[in-house]
Amino acid sequence: MDIQSASSVVLQALTQATSQDTAVLKPAEEQLRQWETQPGFYSVLLSIFNNHLLDVNVRWLAVLYFKNGIDRYWRRVAPHALSEEEKSSLRAGLITNFNEPVNQIATQIAVLIAKVARLDCPRQWPELIPILLESVKVQDSLQQHRALLTFYHVTKTLASKRLATDRRLFQDGFLSAVFERLKQFLECCRQFGPGSLCREKLEKTIILFTKVLLDFLEYHPCPFIPLIQCSLEFAVSYVFTEAGEGVVFERFIVQCMNLIKMIVKNDAYKPAKNIEDSKPESLEAHKIKTAFFTHQTLTEIGRRLTLIYPNIDKYFLLTEEELTMWEEDPESFGKLLFLDIFHNYSQTLTPVLLEMVQNLQGPSNVEDPVQMLMKDAVYNAVGLAAYELFDNVDFDQWFKNQLLGELQVSHNRYKLIRRRVIWLIGQWISVKFKPELRPLLYEVILSLMQDPDLVVTLPVDDFEFRTEQFLPYLESIFGLLFQLLQQVNECDTKMQVLHVISCVIERVSIQIRPYVGCLVQYLPVLWKQSEEHNMLRCAILTTLIHLVQGLGAESKNLYPFLLPVIQLSTDVSQPPHVYLLEDGLELWLVTLENSPAITPELLRIFQNMSALLEMINYAEALCRSFYELLRDITTEVSPVLGSHMFQPLLPAVLRGIVEGERYPVVMSTYLGVTGRILLQNSGFFTSLLTQMAVEYNQEADQLLGSMIEMWVDRMDNITQPERRKLSALALTSLLPSDNSVIQDKFCGIINICVEALHDVMTEDPETATFKDCMLMSHFEEPKLTDDEEPPTEQDKRRKLLALEDPVHSVSLQQFVYEKLKAQQMLMGDQGFQALMETVDTEVVRQLQEFIHSM
């Protein structure tokens, strides 16, 4: 394909291929498809998408056709492969300039260059990396950006190659020079202050290089082993020594910490428990790490991590981008690096940290901010390493002799230490803290609760409340919390106080009832005030969830406020639902569970359900049916099973049984649903069976026989004793019958009955009789221990419904006896005897044993 003569026709075809008219679009696409294998086609595409004067959509399409062609025709062994001459020309043309003005097209070009690099770099394209690196250094900002973008995609693609030869080429040709280039770029940073355009570009390049190192380490840990020594020397030098002063920046520190952390934690670099079983590369990596992390190096790293990074926000001013990165990738930062290094080298670092603790005994000088920050940092380290220090710190003694005193220093500047001590106790309380010291801790907390800043840092999630120990302080603490909630103005502070209140209510449960009157009156006011603050409203919803659970049936007194809150939170037509829906649904659920009776107002919220259901086909009908049902609900279960709300779903259930649903759990569910219908609404079952028989072009009796046969065959899919009894009751309910199909399946029905009798019958040793252990005669309030939650109203309703359930109200032993007796009367003794002879004699013997023990 001659480029000059072909450019115009290819350009015309591409233009037509961007048309919205299919009559124009389809022929153009077909023409382009035919040209894909023509020599010179991709050279024409290159000239088109490099021409910035052409239409953007046409250029975009040209890039996509070029990119797709790489996958199909670039390899030498591919059918219709591009010639080496054309590929060489294309490679040169792709990197002649980096000045693409359209971001989307620039990204696609970078990706297609990376695709070519994956196949040709470095053997056929040795000049690619040097040209990219030179282009990064130019002054033109657009060219710098495009070169960096391309460099990023190329290096990421090359680093992901899997073949050993490819990894070696990448390592030898690129990674071996990374640290020298990084040092050069970092030294260049000294010439430019933060904020300058050149400094910004240099930092981006540095981050790109370190990202490549991290990717290579993550995907190819063993080939990375030769780089472990220089990686550790480089990262530790710039982050933990004076070499980095004036040079390092926050994102670079993050990457270096990640590099150290990944080397320290990498399982491929750890020998097996039995050294003889270790791989040679693991031993080599371990040897390098051991030689590097000397006592002196570890001590310096440990001290600097302890003293600086817990207070990193005081040392570094972060941009919005860096703060986002900090939040999205917290594991990259100092806390977890400290934990990883401490865990792997605790024998060396424990004495260092304990010495630092010893040097900080007694109150700190409030006039010395350095000393204050140092104590804050050391306490932070002791909290983070609580599990590692278990055998080395007598925390109970330290709490009584040192930390209690710290909490009693009332100077305003000491707030930093008081907050850290409260947090520290929260870290240790589940690790090593005597229960008898908890009342002392509660008293201290009570004395601190006048300070909002301290309250919001209370680690209540970590406090293992012993309710009996906490109750004497409950009224005072809850009163102070409520007082604080009213006093503070900031939304974040109110949310934190509400969080503490919620945790307290959750832990003490019904014991909170005498003290929540003031909170119940205040929450409607706070809800109204927080109309523009959805996150605060989420906190209120969480508090209401725990409050309803604590109040139980008494929560009905909250309905004038509670129900409109649920209504708003679960209404998807209201904008706030985006924030409130999840908590609103949970509040709706606990409100229903604790409601002593249905009310019109509670039912009205159900109008929101239709839009919430994902079952689009049945959502409206289901909601209407449930609503009608709830208006006149009784404890009678039978009407529910045959009601029209379930009719669209039931054919699929019966179809699954007849066709032998292959998933046991699903089959068990299908059999359970069918058992309910057959046992409690036989008329509906018959009509359903007739309907399905038409679908299968069979007689109803024939379909019934297939269903019973599958039921007997899949009985082992049913594991719950309740469902096994239900199956026995359901199938036995088909008796007495003169239907030949049912009589033909009589043996299987009896087998299921005997199996279920073994499941549910227990022997009374005193009377030597059997009793159905699933029978429930009346509702009893359970006797609760101090640690148990009282039953909700929903629990009570379920228990009452269970009393009406045949599984719990009908004796299987009696039911089987009566049905067999009726079958005998129907058939006569001789006919019945012939029927019984179809059953295995051992099964008959076991059946008689159960029946005769009545």
ChimeraX attribute file (.defattr): number of C-alpha atoms within 10 A of each C-alpha:
attribute: neighborCount
match mode: 1-to-1
recipient: residues
	/A:1	14
	/A:2	11
	/A:3	16
	/A:4	9
	/A:5	10
	/A:6	14
	/A:7	18
	/A:8	13
	/A:9	11
	/A:10	21
	/A:11	18
	/A:12	13
	/A:13	20
	/A:14	25
	/A:15	19
	/A:16	20
	/A:17	23
	/A:18	17
	/A:19	14
	/A:20	9
	/A:21	10
	/A:22	12
	/A:23	10
	/A:24	15
	/A:25	17
	/A:26	14
	/A:27	14
	/A:28	21
	/A:29	16
	/A:30	12
	/A:31	14
	/A:32	17
	/A:33	12
	/A:34	10
	/A:35	15
	/A:36	18
	/A:37	17
	/A:38	13
	/A:39	17
	/A:40	20
	/A:41	23
	/A:42	26
	/A:43	19
	/A:44	24
	/A:45	23
	/A:46	19
	/A:47	17
	/A:48	24
	/A:49	24
	/A:50	21
	/A:51	13
	/A:52	14
	/A:53	9
	/A:54	12
	/A:55	12
	/A:56	15
	/A:57	16
	/A:58	19
	/A:59	23
	/A:60	21
	/A:61	19
	/A:62	24
	/A:63	23
	/A:64	16
	/A:65	17
	/A:66	22
	/A:67	19
	/A:68	14
	/A:69	18
	/A:70	18
	/A:71	14
	/A:72	15
	/A:73	17
	/A:74	21
	/A:75	17
	/A:76	11
	/A:77	9
	/A:78	11
	/A:79	11
	/A:80	15
	/A:81	18
	/A:82	23
	/A:83	14
	/A:84	13
	/A:85	8
	/A:86	15
	/A:87	19
	/A:88	12
	/A:89	11
	/A:90	18
	/A:91	18
	/A:92	14
	/A:93	14
	/A:94	18
	/A:95	17
	/A:96	9
	/A:97	13
	/A:98	24
	/A:99	17
	/A:100	19
	/A:101	12
	/A:102	11
	/A:103	10
	/A:104	12
	/A:105	21
	/A:106	20
	/A:107	16
	/A:108	17
	/A:109	26
	/A:110	23
	/A:111	20
	/A:112	23
	/A:113	21
	/A:114	22
	/A:115	21
	/A:116	22
	/A:117	23
	/A:118	19
	/A:119	18
	/A:120	17
	/A:121	21
	/A:122	18
	/A:123	10
	/A:124	14
	/A:125	15
	/A:126	13
	/A:127	14
	/A:128	20
	/A:129	18
	/A:130	11
	/A:131	14
	/A:132	21
	/A:133	16
	/A:134	11
	/A:135	21
	/A:136	23
	/A:137	17
	/A:138	12
	/A:139	12
	/A:140	12
	/A:141	15
	/A:142	14
	/A:143	19
	/A:144	22
	/A:145	20
	/A:146	24
	/A:147	25
	/A:148	23
	/A:149	21
	/A:150	24
	/A:151	26
	/A:152	20
	/A:153	19
	/A:154	24
	/A:155	24
	/A:156	19
	/A:157	17
	/A:158	24
	/A:159	25
	/A:160	18
	/A:161	17
	/A:162	11
	/A:163	8
	/A:164	11
	/A:165	10
	/A:166	18
	/A:167	19
	/A:168	14
	/A:169	15
	/A:170	20
	/A:171	20
	/A:172	11
	/A:173	15
	/A:174	16
	/A:175	20
	/A:176	14
	/A:177	11
	/A:178	18
	/A:179	18
	/A:180	12
	/A:181	14
	/A:182	18
	/A:183	14
	/A:184	12
	/A:185	17
	/A:186	22
	/A:187	15
	/A:188	14
	/A:189	21
	/A:190	14
	/A:191	12
	/A:192	15
	/A:193	13
	/A:194	15
	/A:195	8
	/A:196	9
	/A:197	13
	/A:198	18
	/A:199	19
	/A:200	15
	/A:201	19
	/A:202	19
	/A:203	21
	/A:204	15
	/A:205	24
	/A:206	21
	/A:207	19
	/A:208	20
	/A:209	20
	/A:210	20
	/A:211	20
	/A:212	20
	/A:213	22
	/A:214	22
	/A:215	16
	/A:216	24
	/A:217	21
	/A:218	17
	/A:219	14
	/A:220	18
	/A:221	22
	/A:222	17
	/A:223	16
	/A:224	21
	/A:225	20
	/A:226	14
	/A:227	18
	/A:228	20
	/A:229	14
	/A:230	12
	/A:231	21
	/A:232	20
	/A:233	12
	/A:234	19
	/A:235	21
	/A:236	21
	/A:237	14
	/A:238	19
	/A:239	22
	/A:240	18
	/A:241	13
	/A:242	10
	/A:243	13
	/A:244	17
	/A:245	12
	/A:246	14
	/A:247	21
	/A:248	17
	/A:249	17
	/A:250	17
	/A:251	20
	/A:252	21
	/A:253	21
	/A:254	20
	/A:255	22
	/A:256	26
	/A:257	23
	/A:258	22
	/A:259	26
	/A:260	21
	/A:261	21
	/A:262	19
	/A:263	25
	/A:264	21
	/A:265	15
	/A:266	14
	/A:267	12
	/A:268	19
	/A:269	24
	/A:270	20
	/A:271	20
	/A:272	14
	/A:273	8
	/A:274	7
	/A:275	9
	/A:276	9
	/A:277	9
	/A:278	15
	/A:279	14
	/A:280	11
	/A:281	17
	/A:282	20
	/A:283	17
	/A:284	17
	/A:285	24
	/A:286	19
	/A:287	14
	/A:288	17
	/A:289	18
	/A:290	10
	/A:291	9
	/A:292	16
	/A:293	16
	/A:294	12
	/A:295	13
	/A:296	11
	/A:297	12
	/A:298	19
	/A:299	18
	/A:300	17
	/A:301	20
	/A:302	23
	/A:303	19
	/A:304	18
	/A:305	24
	/A:306	25
	/A:307	21
	/A:308	17
	/A:309	20
	/A:310	23
	/A:311	17
	/A:312	17
	/A:313	10
	/A:314	10
	/A:315	9
	/A:316	11
	/A:317	11
	/A:318	15
	/A:319	10
	/A:320	9
	/A:321	9
	/A:322	13
	/A:323	13
	/A:324	12
	/A:325	14
	/A:326	17
	/A:327	10
	/A:328	10
	/A:329	11
	/A:330	13
	/A:331	15
	/A:332	22
	/A:333	22
	/A:334	23
	/A:335	18
	/A:336	16
	/A:337	23
	/A:338	23
	/A:339	18
	/A:340	18
	/A:341	20
	/A:342	22
	/A:343	17
	/A:344	12
	/A:345	16
	/A:346	18
	/A:347	12
	/A:348	16
	/A:349	21
	/A:350	20
	/A:351	13
	/A:352	16
	/A:353	23
	/A:354	16
	/A:355	11
	/A:356	18
	/A:357	15
	/A:358	9
	/A:359	10
	/A:360	16
	/A:361	14
	/A:362	12
	/A:363	16
	/A:364	19
	/A:365	12
	/A:366	15
	/A:367	10
	/A:368	9
	/A:369	12
	/A:370	12
	/A:371	14
	/A:372	19
	/A:373	19
	/A:374	19
	/A:375	24
	/A:376	22
	/A:377	24
	/A:378	23
	/A:379	25
	/A:380	23
	/A:381	25
	/A:382	21
	/A:383	20
	/A:384	20
	/A:385	21
	/A:386	22
	/A:387	15
	/A:388	17
	/A:389	19
	/A:390	13
	/A:391	10
	/A:392	11
	/A:393	14
	/A:394	12
	/A:395	22
	/A:396	16
	/A:397	11
	/A:398	12
	/A:399	17
	/A:400	13
	/A:401	13
	/A:402	15
	/A:403	22
	/A:404	17
	/A:405	13
	/A:406	22
	/A:407	21
	/A:408	13
	/A:409	15
	/A:410	11
	/A:411	9
	/A:412	9
	/A:413	14
	/A:414	19
	/A:415	18
	/A:416	15
	/A:417	23
	/A:418	26
	/A:419	19
	/A:420	23
	/A:421	21
	/A:422	23
	/A:423	20
	/A:424	21
	/A:425	24
	/A:426	20
	/A:427	21
	/A:428	21
	/A:429	19
	/A:430	14
	/A:431	14
	/A:432	17
	/A:433	16
	/A:434	11
	/A:435	12
	/A:436	9
	/A:437	13
	/A:438	18
	/A:439	16
	/A:440	12
	/A:441	16
	/A:442	17
	/A:443	13
	/A:444	15
	/A:445	18
	/A:446	18
	/A:447	13
	/A:448	18
	/A:449	19
	/A:450	14
	/A:451	11
	/A:452	18
	/A:453	17
	/A:454	18
	/A:455	22
	/A:456	20
	/A:457	17
	/A:458	22
	/A:459	17
	/A:460	19
	/A:461	13
	/A:462	14
	/A:463	17
	/A:464	13
	/A:465	16
	/A:466	14
	/A:467	15
	/A:468	10
	/A:469	15
	/A:470	18
	/A:471	16
	/A:472	12
	/A:473	14
	/A:474	20
	/A:475	15
	/A:476	14
	/A:477	21
	/A:478	20
	/A:479	15
	/A:480	15
	/A:481	23
	/A:482	18
	/A:483	15
	/A:484	20
	/A:485	21
	/A:486	14
	/A:487	11
	/A:488	13
	/A:489	10
	/A:490	8
	/A:491	14
	/A:492	14
	/A:493	18
	/A:494	22
	/A:495	20
	/A:496	20
	/A:497	25
	/A:498	23
	/A:499	20
	/A:500	22
	/A:501	21
	/A:502	21
	/A:503	19
	/A:504	21
	/A:505	26
	/A:506	18
	/A:507	20
	/A:508	20
	/A:509	21
	/A:510	17
	/A:511	15
	/A:512	20
	/A:513	15
	/A:514	9
	/A:515	14
	/A:516	18
	/A:517	10
	/A:518	11
	/A:519	18
	/A:520	15
	/A:521	12
	/A:522	14
	/A:523	17
	/A:524	17
	/A:525	10
	/A:526	16
	/A:527	19
	/A:528	10
	/A:529	12
	/A:530	15
	/A:531	11
	/A:532	11
	/A:533	12
	/A:534	16
	/A:535	16
	/A:536	22
	/A:537	25
	/A:538	20
	/A:539	21
	/A:540	23
	/A:541	28
	/A:542	19
	/A:543	22
	/A:544	25
	/A:545	23
	/A:546	21
	/A:547	26
	/A:548	25
	/A:549	23
	/A:550	25
	/A:551	22
	/A:552	23
	/A:553	19
	/A:554	14
	/A:555	18
	/A:556	18
	/A:557	11
	/A:558	17
	/A:559	16
	/A:560	11
	/A:561	14
	/A:562	21
	/A:563	19
	/A:564	13
	/A:565	21
	/A:566	25
	/A:567	22
	/A:568	19
	/A:569	27
	/A:570	28
	/A:571	21
	/A:572	17
	/A:573	11
	/A:574	11
	/A:575	11
	/A:576	19
	/A:577	18
	/A:578	14
	/A:579	14
	/A:580	23
	/A:581	20
	/A:582	14
	/A:583	22
	/A:584	23
	/A:585	17
	/A:586	16
	/A:587	27
	/A:588	20
	/A:589	14
	/A:590	20
	/A:591	27
	/A:592	19
	/A:593	20
	/A:594	23
	/A:595	21
	/A:596	18
	/A:597	12
	/A:598	12
	/A:599	12
	/A:600	8
	/A:601	13
	/A:602	19
	/A:603	13
	/A:604	12
	/A:605	17
	/A:606	15
	/A:607	16
	/A:608	18
	/A:609	17
	/A:610	17
	/A:611	16
	/A:612	14
	/A:613	14
	/A:614	10
	/A:615	11
	/A:616	11
	/A:617	10
	/A:618	16
	/A:619	16
	/A:620	16
	/A:621	16
	/A:622	18
	/A:623	19
	/A:624	17
	/A:625	16
	/A:626	16
	/A:627	16
	/A:628	11
	/A:629	15
	/A:630	12
	/A:631	12
	/A:632	7
	/A:633	14
	/A:634	10
	/A:635	13
	/A:636	10
	/A:637	16
	/A:638	15
	/A:639	14
	/A:640	17
	/A:641	19
	/A:642	21
	/A:643	14
	/A:644	13
	/A:645	18
	/A:646	15
	/A:647	13
	/A:648	11
	/A:649	11
	/A:650	18
	/A:651	15
	/A:652	13
	/A:653	18
	/A:654	19
	/A:655	16
	/A:656	17
	/A:657	23
	/A:658	18
	/A:659	11
	/A:660	16
	/A:661	17
	/A:662	11
	/A:663	9
	/A:664	16
	/A:665	12
	/A:666	16
	/A:667	21
	/A:668	22
	/A:669	15
	/A:670	19
	/A:671	27
	/A:672	20
	/A:673	18
	/A:674	20
	/A:675	24
	/A:676	24
	/A:677	23
	/A:678	22
	/A:679	21
	/A:680	21
	/A:681	18
	/A:682	18
	/A:683	13
	/A:684	16
	/A:685	20
	/A:686	15
	/A:687	12
	/A:688	18
	/A:689	20
	/A:690	17
	/A:691	13
	/A:692	19
	/A:693	17
	/A:694	12
	/A:695	11
	/A:696	11
	/A:697	9
	/A:698	12
	/A:699	13
	/A:700	19
	/A:701	16
	/A:702	12
	/A:703	20
	/A:704	19
	/A:705	18
	/A:706	16
	/A:707	21
	/A:708	20
	/A:709	16
	/A:710	17
	/A:711	24
	/A:712	18
	/A:713	13
	/A:714	18
	/A:715	19
	/A:716	12
	/A:717	17
	/A:718	20
	/A:719	12
	/A:720	11
	/A:721	16
	/A:722	16
	/A:723	21
	/A:724	27
	/A:725	25
	/A:726	26
	/A:727	29
	/A:728	26
	/A:729	27
	/A:730	24
	/A:731	22
	/A:732	23
	/A:733	18
	/A:734	17
	/A:735	21
	/A:736	19
	/A:737	15
	/A:738	11
	/A:739	11
	/A:740	11
	/A:741	16
	/A:742	21
	/A:743	19
	/A:744	13
	/A:745	17
	/A:746	20
	/A:747	20
	/A:748	19
	/A:749	25
	/A:750	23
	/A:751	18
	/A:752	23
	/A:753	26
	/A:754	20
	/A:755	17
	/A:756	22
	/A:757	25
	/A:758	16
	/A:759	17
	/A:760	20
	/A:761	18
	/A:762	15
	/A:763	14
	/A:764	10
	/A:765	8
	/A:766	6
	/A:767	8
	/A:768	11
	/A:769	16
	/A:770	20
	/A:771	19
	/A:772	21
	/A:773	13
	/A:774	20
	/A:775	18
	/A:776	18
	/A:777	10
	/A:778	10
	/A:779	12
	/A:780	10
	/A:781	8
	/A:782	8
	/A:783	8
	/A:784	10
	/A:785	8
	/A:786	9
	/A:787	10
	/A:788	9
	/A:789	13
	/A:790	18
	/A:791	15
	/A:792	20
	/A:793	19
	/A:794	18
	/A:795	13
	/A:796	17
	/A:797	17
	/A:798	12
	/A:799	16
	/A:800	16
	/A:801	15
	/A:802	19
	/A:803	19
	/A:804	16
	/A:805	20
	/A:806	19
	/A:807	24
	/A:808	20
	/A:809	16
	/A:810	17
	/A:811	21
	/A:812	27
	/A:813	24
	/A:814	13
	/A:815	15
	/A:816	22
	/A:817	19
	/A:818	15
	/A:819	17
	/A:820	17
	/A:821	14
	/A:822	15
	/A:823	20
	/A:824	18
	/A:825	13
	/A:826	15
	/A:827	16
	/A:828	11
	/A:829	12
	/A:830	10
	/A:831	13
	/A:832	16
	/A:833	12
	/A:834	11
	/A:835	17
	/A:836	17
	/A:837	11
	/A:838	15
	/A:839	16
	/A:840	12
	/A:841	11
	/A:842	9
	/A:843	16
	/A:844	17
	/A:845	10
	/A:846	14
	/A:847	21
	/A:848	13
	/A:849	13
	/A:850	20
	/A:851	14
	/A:852	11
	/A:853	13
	/A:854	12
